């Protein structure tokens, strides 16, 4: 699927496939350096982080294991409700492990703040965050994101794992969704 397939639904492409790939190389190098002497558990946040998790993990040279969580604060809308529900919990005991949460986008920070507190309460040796996208203009709480791909405007974005009502996740880039597509 490319921009021509959904051209009427997109306003513009914010981050190209090539830019995503290049930035993931840089993030992987930084993560490899920081965790060179430690085993790392990557925790992908479903469903949005599937693309980031897959691509990032293949670029890492560190010894890693992977697990997944599904949490929800959106439902089918475009704004976070602020109420977090665990839909799928980890299969791994994280006590004493170095955990890197892999996220698609950090916007309000409410869900991620809750998730950080939750995972830290389970006795992890460390918990850090890698996010492909961050929306500083949407932040409602301060969240330390150690590895950031791109800071973007506070627009509703789709592609590269990000969706609207489960559509557009498969786009290989990140674009802004035209208002008529979601109103």
Secondary structure, 3 states (H helix, E strand, C coil): CCHHHHHHHEEEEEECHHHHHHHHHHHHHHHHHHCCCCCEEEEEEECCCHHHHHHHHHHCCCCEEEEEEEEECCCCCCCCCCCCEEEECCCCCCCCCEEEEEEEEECCCHHHHHHHHHHHCCCCCEEEEEEEEECHHHCCCCCCCCEEEEECCCCCEEECCECECCECCCCCCEEEECHHHCC
